[in-house]
């Protein structure tokens, strides 16, 4: 289990990394999974990680599980590992942007 100070820091890092609202993320996951013939059910759209991030966004810090904490670390690490858009191909890379948006991070936002 994570101690209180570490959890506070993780919570802040996660909230900075995930810069989309829960509504924006839910809409993106539905759009991302939609095809010409059908749209997925709202609770089934997107990747398992994207769905987990969405669930975390709807929780209070005191309600986090160990599994939530593992996902939060993974999301923070994934976002931190991305190249700085000012120094690389960055924002023009649509596929990269869309992958990050499935975990709630839009690299085009400040």
C-alpha positions in Angstrom: 0.0 0.0 0.0 1.1 3.5 -0.7 1.6 6.0 2.2 -0.4 9.2 2.4 2.3 11.5 1.2 3.1 9.3 -1.8 -0.6 9.0 -2.6 -1.0 12.8 -2.4 1.9 13.2 -4.9 0.5 10.5 -7.2 -3.0 12.1 -7.1 -1.5 15.5 -8.2 0.7 13.9 -10.9 -2.2 11.9 -12.2 -4.5 15.0 -12.3 -1.8 16.9 -14.2 -1.2 14.0 -16.6 -4.9 13.4 -17.3 -5.9 16.8 -18.7 -9.2 15.7 -20.1 -12.4 15.8 -18.1 -14.3 12.5 -17.5 -17.0 13.7 -19.9 -14.4 14.4 -22.6 -12.7 11.1 -22.1 -15.9 9.2 -22.2 -16.9 10.9 -25.4 -13.5 10.3 -26.9 -13.6 6.6 -26.0 -17.0 6.2 -27.7 -15.9 8.0 -30.8 -12.7 6.1 -31.0 -14.5 2.7 -30.9 -17.4 3.7 -33.1 -17.5 2.4 -36.6 -19.8 2.8 -39.6 -22.4 0.3 -38.4 -22.5 0.6 -34.6 -21.4 2.4 -31.5 -20.3 0.6 -28.4 -22.2 0.8 -25.2 -20.9 3.7 -23.1 -19.5 1.5 -20.4 -17.7 -0.7 -23.0 -16.0 1.8 -25.2 -12.3 2.2 -25.3 -9.4 0.2 -23.9 -9.5 -1.4 -20.4 -6.9 1.2 -19.3 -9.0 4.1 -20.7 -12.1 2.7 -18.9 -10.1 2.4 -15.7 -8.9 6.0 -16.0 -12.5 7.1 -16.5 -13.5 5.3 -13.4 -10.7 6.9 -11.4 -11.7 10.3 -12.5 -15.1 9.7 -11.0 -13.7 8.7 -7.6 -12.5 10.5 -4.5 -8.9 10.0 -3.5 -10.0 8.1 -0.4 -11.9 5.5 -2.5 -8.9 4.5 -4.6 -8.0 0.8 -4.7 -4.5 -0.7 -5.2 -5.5 -1.5 -8.8 -6.4 2.2 -9.3 -3.0 3.2 -7.9 -1.2 0.9 -10.3 -3.1 2.3 -13.3 -2.4 5.9 -12.1 1.4 5.2 -11.9 1.2 3.6 -15.4 -0.6 6.6 -16.8 1.7 9.2 -15.2 4.8 7.2 -16.5 3.3 6.9 -20.0 2.6 10.6 -20.2 6.0 11.5 -18.7 7.8 9.3 -21.3 6.4 11.2 -24.2 8.7 13.6 -26.1 8.3 17.3 -25.5 6.1 18.7 -28.3 8.3 21.8 -28.5 11.4 19.7 -29.3 10.1 16.9 -31.5 7.5 15.9 -34.0 4.9 16.0 -31.2 1.6 17.6 -31.8 1.6 16.8 -35.5 1.7 13.0 -34.7 -2.0 12.3 -34.8 -1.7 8.6 -34.0 0.4 9.4 -30.9 -2.0 12.1 -29.8 -5.0 9.7 -30.2 -3.2 6.9 -28.2 -2.6 9.4 -25.4 -6.1 10.6 -25.5 -7.3 7.0 -24.8 -5.8 7.5 -21.3 -7.1 11.0 -20.8 -4.1 13.1 -21.9 -4.4 15.5 -24.8 -0.9 16.7 -25.7 -2.2 19.7 -27.5 -3.5 21.2 -24.2 -1.2 23.3 -22.0 
